[in-house]
Amino acid sequence: MDSMMIQTLERALEADPNHARTHYFLAELLYQLPGPHLSVGNGQRAVEEARAQLKAIEDK
C-alpha cells in the first residue's frame, strides 16, 4: 500500500513537477515510513523532495 501511495504521488509530479504540496506529501511519506528492509522509506530522497518543494514555492 505504501508503494502505491508513492507511485500515485510520483505520477502527480509527472503531470505537474512544480506542485509544491505534492513534493511535501511525498517527502513526508518517505521520511515517516521505515527504511528499505521494512518498507519504502528513504531519508535522503525525503530531503530531495523537501528541497524540490521549497524550489517550487520560490518559483511561484
Backbone atoms as SQL, in Angstrom:
CREATE TABLE atoms (id INTEGER PRIMARY KEY, chain TEXT, resi INTEGER, resn TEXT, atom TEXT, x REAL, y REAL, z REAL);
INSERT INTO atoms VALUES
  (1, 'A', 1, 'MET', 'N', 0.823, -1.197, 0.000),
  (2, 'A', 1, 'MET', 'CA', 0.000, 0.000, 0.000),
  (3, 'A', 1, 'MET', 'C', 0.863, 1.256, 0.000),
  (4, 'A', 2, 'ASP', 'N', 1.950, 1.234, 0.784),
  (5, 'A', 2, 'ASP', 'CA', 2.812, 2.406, 0.826),
  (6, 'A', 2, 'ASP', 'C', 3.419, 2.699, -0.539),
  (7, 'A', 3, 'SER', 'N', 3.839, 1.664, -1.235),
  (8, 'A', 3, 'SER', 'CA', 4.434, 1.874, -2.556),
  (9, 'A', 3, 'SER', 'C', 3.402, 2.406, -3.541),
  (10, 'A', 4, 'MET', 'N', 2.142, 2.025, -3.375),
  (11, 'A', 4, 'MET', 'CA', 1.083, 2.564, -4.241),
  (12, 'A', 4, 'MET', 'C', 0.913, 4.062, -4.009),
  (13, 'A', 5, 'MET', 'N', 0.990, 4.493, -2.769),
  (14, 'A', 5, 'MET', 'CA', 0.861, 5.921, -2.477),
  (15, 'A', 5, 'MET', 'C', 2.019, 6.695, -3.087),
  (16, 'A', 6, 'ILE', 'N', 3.218, 6.144, -2.972),
  (17, 'A', 6, 'ILE', 'CA', 4.385, 6.811, -3.549),
  (18, 'A', 6, 'ILE', 'C', 4.258, 6.878, -5.071),
  (19, 'A', 7, 'GLN', 'N', 3.820, 5.789, -5.692),
  (20, 'A', 7, 'GLN', 'CA', 3.631, 5.788, -7.150),
  (21, 'A', 7, 'GLN', 'C', 2.586, 6.818, -7.570),
  (22, 'A', 8, 'THR', 'N', 1.532, 6.950, -6.806),
  (23, 'A', 8, 'THR', 'CA', 0.491, 7.923, -7.122),
  (24, 'A', 8, 'THR', 'C', 1.042, 9.343, -7.039),
  (25, 'A', 9, 'LEU', 'N', 1.809, 9.630, -6.002),
  (26, 'A', 9, 'LEU', 'CA', 2.411, 10.954, -5.863),
  (27, 'A', 9, 'LEU', 'C', 3.425, 11.212, -6.978),
  (28, 'A', 10, 'GLU', 'N', 4.186, 10.200, -7.356),
  (29, 'A', 10, 'GLU', 'CA', 5.141, 10.358, -8.454),
  (30, 'A', 10, 'GLU', 'C', 4.429, 10.642, -9.768),
  (31, 'A', 11, 'ARG', 'N', 3.305, 9.979, -10.009),
  (32, 'A', 11, 'ARG', 'CA', 2.519, 10.260, -11.225),
  (33, 'A', 11, 'ARG', 'C', 1.977, 11.686, -11.199),
  (34, 'A', 12, 'ALA', 'N', 1.556, 12.133, -10.030),
  (35, 'A', 12, 'ALA', 'CA', 1.071, 13.513, -9.915),
  (36, 'A', 12, 'ALA', 'C', 2.192, 14.497, -10.239),
  (37, 'A', 13, 'LEU', 'N', 3.413, 14.190, -9.805),
  (38, 'A', 13, 'LEU', 'CA', 4.541, 15.074, -10.105),
  (39, 'A', 13, 'LEU', 'C', 4.935, 15.017, -11.573),
  (40, 'A', 14, 'GLU', 'N', 4.684, 13.904, -12.235),
  (41, 'A', 14, 'GLU', 'CA', 4.918, 13.846, -13.682),
  (42, 'A', 14, 'GLU', 'C', 3.983, 14.810, -14.394),
  (43, 'A', 15, 'ALA', 'N', 2.758, 14.895, -13.907),
  (44, 'A', 15, 'ALA', 'CA', 1.775, 15.795, -14.517),
  (45, 'A', 15, 'ALA', 'C', 2.091, 17.258, -14.203),
  (46, 'A', 16, 'ASP', 'N', 2.575, 17.522, -12.978),
  (47, 'A', 16, 'ASP', 'CA', 2.901, 18.888, -12.571),
  (48, 'A', 16, 'ASP', 'C', 4.115, 18.859, -11.651),
  (49, 'A', 17, 'PRO', 'N', 5.323, 18.926, -12.225),
  (50, 'A', 17, 'PRO', 'CA', 6.543, 18.814, -11.429),
  (51, 'A', 17, 'PRO', 'C', 6.758, 19.956, -10.440),
  (52, 'A', 18, 'ASN', 'N', 6.013, 21.031, -10.574),
  (53, 'A', 18, 'ASN', 'CA', 6.171, 22.187, -9.688),
  (54, 'A', 18, 'ASN', 'C', 5.083, 22.278, -8.631),
  (55, 'A', 19, 'HIS', 'N', 4.366, 21.204, -8.408),
  (56, 'A', 19, 'HIS', 'CA', 3.297, 21.217, -7.404),
  (57, 'A', 19, 'HIS', 'C', 3.918, 21.010, -6.024),
  (58, 'A', 20, 'ALA', 'N', 4.077, 22.093, -5.289),
  (59, 'A', 20, 'ALA', 'CA', 4.799, 22.079, -4.010),
  (60, 'A', 20, 'ALA', 'C', 4.169, 21.143, -2.986),
  (61, 'A', 21, 'ARG', 'N', 2.866, 21.130, -2.912),
  (62, 'A', 21, 'ARG', 'CA', 2.216, 20.297, -1.900),
  (63, 'A', 21, 'ARG', 'C', 2.440, 18.807, -2.170),
  (64, 'A', 22, 'THR', 'N', 2.487, 18.410, -3.417),
  (65, 'A', 22, 'THR', 'CA', 2.767, 17.001, -3.742),
  (66, 'A', 22, 'THR', 'C', 4.185, 16.630, -3.322),
  (67, 'A', 23, 'HIS', 'N', 5.140, 17.532, -3.575),
  (68, 'A', 23, 'HIS', 'CA', 6.508, 17.294, -3.101),
  (69, 'A', 23, 'HIS', 'C', 6.525, 17.154, -1.582),
  (70, 'A', 24, 'TYR', 'N', 5.754, 18.001, -0.909),
  (71, 'A', 24, 'TYR', 'CA', 5.691, 17.937, 0.554),
  (72, 'A', 24, 'TYR', 'C', 5.162, 16.587, 1.033),
  (73, 'A', 25, 'PHE', 'N', 4.046, 16.155, 0.467),
  (74, 'A', 25, 'PHE', 'CA', 3.454, 14.879, 0.888),
  (75, 'A', 25, 'PHE', 'C', 4.393, 13.704, 0.607),
  (76, 'A', 26, 'LEU', 'N', 5.052, 13.735, -0.535),
  (77, 'A', 26, 'LEU', 'CA', 5.989, 12.667, -0.866),
  (78, 'A', 26, 'LEU', 'C', 7.177, 12.674, 0.104),
  (79, 'A', 27, 'ALA', 'N', 7.712, 13.854, 0.394),
  (80, 'A', 27, 'ALA', 'CA', 8.826, 13.961, 1.343),
  (81, 'A', 27, 'ALA', 'C', 8.419, 13.448, 2.713),
  (82, 'A', 28, 'GLU', 'N', 7.254, 13.847, 3.168),
  (83, 'A', 28, 'GLU', 'CA', 6.773, 13.425, 4.485),
  (84, 'A', 28, 'GLU', 'C', 6.580, 11.913, 4.540),
  (85, 'A', 29, 'LEU', 'N', 6.011, 11.354, 3.507),
  (86, 'A', 29, 'LEU', 'CA', 5.784, 9.914, 3.448),
  (87, 'A', 29, 'LEU', 'C', 7.117, 9.153, 3.463),
  (88, 'A', 30, 'LEU', 'N', 8.051, 9.583, 2.642),
  (89, 'A', 30, 'LEU', 'CA', 9.352, 8.921, 2.587),
  (90, 'A', 30, 'LEU', 'C', 10.098, 9.037, 3.912),
  (91, 'A', 31, 'TYR', 'N', 9.926, 10.157, 4.599),
  (92, 'A', 31, 'TYR', 'CA', 10.610, 10.371, 5.872),
  (93, 'A', 31, 'TYR', 'C', 10.003, 9.530, 6.996),
  (94, 'A', 32, 'GLN', 'N', 8.679, 9.436, 7.018),
  (95, 'A', 32, 'GLN', 'CA', 7.984, 8.781, 8.118),
  (96, 'A', 32, 'GLN', 'C', 8.001, 7.254, 8.027),
  (97, 'A', 33, 'LEU', 'N', 8.039, 6.720, 6.824),
  (98, 'A', 33, 'LEU', 'CA', 7.996, 5.269, 6.670),
  (99, 'A', 33, 'LEU', 'C', 9.320, 4.629, 7.070),
  (100, 'A', 34, 'PRO', 'N', 9.277, 3.402, 7.545),
  (101, 'A', 34, 'PRO', 'CA', 10.523, 2.691, 7.852),
  (102, 'A', 34, 'PRO', 'C', 11.365, 2.509, 6.589),
  (103, 'A', 35, 'GLY', 'N', 12.637, 2.224, 6.783),
  (104, 'A', 35, 'GLY', 'CA', 13.590, 2.092, 5.685),
  (105, 'A', 35, 'GLY', 'C', 13.389, 0.874, 4.810),
  (106, 'A', 36, 'PRO', 'N', 14.317, 0.671, 3.886),
  (107, 'A', 36, 'PRO', 'CA', 14.187, -0.327, 2.830),
  (108, 'A', 36, 'PRO', 'C', 13.907, -1.764, 3.277),
  (109, 'A', 37, 'HIS', 'N', 14.388, -2.176, 4.411),
  (110, 'A', 37, 'HIS', 'CA', 14.172, -3.563, 4.805),
  (111, 'A', 37, 'HIS', 'C', 12.735, -3.828, 5.243),
  (112, 'A', 38, 'LEU', 'N', 12.043, -2.797, 5.696),
  (113, 'A', 38, 'LEU', 'CA', 10.669, -2.977, 6.162),
  (114, 'A', 38, 'LEU', 'C', 9.631, -2.332, 5.253),
  (115, 'A', 39, 'SER', 'N', 10.013, -1.250, 4.610),
  (116, 'A', 39, 'SER', 'CA', 9.048, -0.505, 3.809),
  (117, 'A', 39, 'SER', 'C', 9.805, 0.275, 2.738),
  (118, 'A', 40, 'VAL', 'N', 9.223, 1.353, 2.287),
  (119, 'A', 40, 'VAL', 'CA', 9.814, 2.124, 1.190),
  (120, 'A', 40, 'VAL', 'C', 10.370, 3.471, 1.648),
  (121, 'A', 41, 'GLY', 'N', 10.533, 3.663, 2.942),
  (122, 'A', 41, 'GLY', 'CA', 11.068, 4.919, 3.451),
  (123, 'A', 41, 'GLY', 'C', 12.476, 5.175, 2.929),
  (124, 'A', 42, 'ASN', 'N', 12.806, 6.461, 2.776),
  (125, 'A', 42, 'ASN', 'CA', 14.115, 6.821, 2.243),
  (126, 'A', 42, 'ASN', 'C', 14.406, 8.257, 2.676),
  (127, 'A', 43, 'GLY', 'N', 15.234, 8.403, 3.703),
  (128, 'A', 43, 'GLY', 'CA', 15.529, 9.720, 4.257),
  (129, 'A', 43, 'GLY', 'C', 16.184, 10.657, 3.267),
  (130, 'A', 44, 'GLN', 'N', 17.136, 10.156, 2.481),
  (131, 'A', 44, 'GLN', 'CA', 17.827, 11.013, 1.512),
  (132, 'A', 44, 'GLN', 'C', 16.855, 11.524, 0.448),
  (133, 'A', 45, 'ARG', 'N', 16.019, 10.661, -0.033),
  (134, 'A', 45, 'ARG', 'CA', 15.040, 11.092, -1.041),
  (135, 'A', 45, 'ARG', 'C', 14.026, 12.053, -0.438),
  (136, 'A', 46, 'ALA', 'N', 13.698, 11.858, 0.840),
  (137, 'A', 46, 'ALA', 'CA', 12.788, 12.782, 1.525),
  (138, 'A', 46, 'ALA', 'C', 13.370, 14.190, 1.533),
  (139, 'A', 47, 'VAL', 'N', 14.663, 14.298, 1.787),
  (140, 'A', 47, 'VAL', 'CA', 15.328, 15.604, 1.779),
  (141, 'A', 47, 'VAL', 'C', 15.281, 16.208, 0.379),
  (142, 'A', 48, 'GLU', 'N', 15.516, 15.397, -0.635),
  (143, 'A', 48, 'GLU', 'CA', 15.474, 15.891, -2.016),
  (144, 'A', 48, 'GLU', 'C', 14.083, 16.414, -2.368),
  (145, 'A', 49, 'GLU', 'N', 13.052, 15.693, -1.944),
  (146, 'A', 49, 'GLU', 'CA', 11.680, 16.144, -2.223),
  (147, 'A', 49, 'GLU', 'C', 11.352, 17.421, -1.452),
  (148, 'A', 50, 'ALA', 'N', 11.857, 17.535, -0.227),
  (149, 'A', 50, 'ALA', 'CA', 11.633, 18.760, 0.550),
  (150, 'A', 50, 'ALA', 'C', 12.300, 19.946, -0.136),
  (151, 'A', 51, 'ARG', 'N', 13.483, 19.722, -0.672),
  (152, 'A', 51, 'ARG', 'CA', 14.164, 20.795, -1.411),
  (153, 'A', 51, 'ARG', 'C', 13.398, 21.166, -2.676),
  (154, 'A', 52, 'ALA', 'N', 12.851, 20.163, -3.355),
  (155, 'A', 52, 'ALA', 'CA', 12.051, 20.423, -4.555),
  (156, 'A', 52, 'ALA', 'C', 10.804, 21.220, -4.194),
  (157, 'A', 53, 'GLN', 'N', 10.230, 20.927, -3.027),
  (158, 'A', 53, 'GLN', 'CA', 9.060, 21.680, -2.577),
  (159, 'A', 53, 'GLN', 'C', 9.429, 23.152, -2.384),
  (160, 'A', 54, 'LEU', 'N', 10.539, 23.402, -1.717),
  (161, 'A', 54, 'LEU', 'CA', 10.959, 24.790, -1.476),
  (162, 'A', 54, 'LEU', 'C', 11.236, 25.517, -2.787),
  (163, 'A', 55, 'LYS', 'N', 11.856, 24.823, -3.729),
  (164, 'A', 55, 'LYS', 'CA', 12.112, 25.433, -5.034),
  (165, 'A', 55, 'LYS', 'C', 10.808, 25.771, -5.764),
  (166, 'A', 56, 'ALA', 'N', 9.835, 24.872, -5.675),
  (167, 'A', 56, 'ALA', 'CA', 8.541, 25.126, -6.323),
  (168, 'A', 56, 'ALA', 'C', 7.853, 26.329, -5.699),
  (169, 'A', 57, 'ILE', 'N', 7.995, 26.489, -4.394),
  (170, 'A', 57, 'ILE', 'CA', 7.394, 27.647, -3.716),
  (171, 'A', 57, 'ILE', 'C', 8.104, 28.924, -4.155),
  (172, 'A', 58, 'GLU', 'N', 9.432, 28.883, -4.224),
  (173, 'A', 58, 'GLU', 'CA', 10.203, 30.065, -4.627),
  (174, 'A', 58, 'GLU', 'C', 9.902, 30.477, -6.059),
  (175, 'A', 59, 'ASP', 'N', 9.630, 29.509, -6.929),
  (176, 'A', 59, 'ASP', 'CA', 9.388, 29.788, -8.348),
  (177, 'A', 59, 'ASP', 'C', 8.014, 30.392, -8.604),
  (178, 'A', 60, 'LYS', 'N', 7.140, 30.385, -7.620),
  (179, 'A', 60, 'LYS', 'CA', 5.790, 30.941, -7.832),
  (180, 'A', 60, 'LYS', 'C', 5.825, 32.431, -7.975);
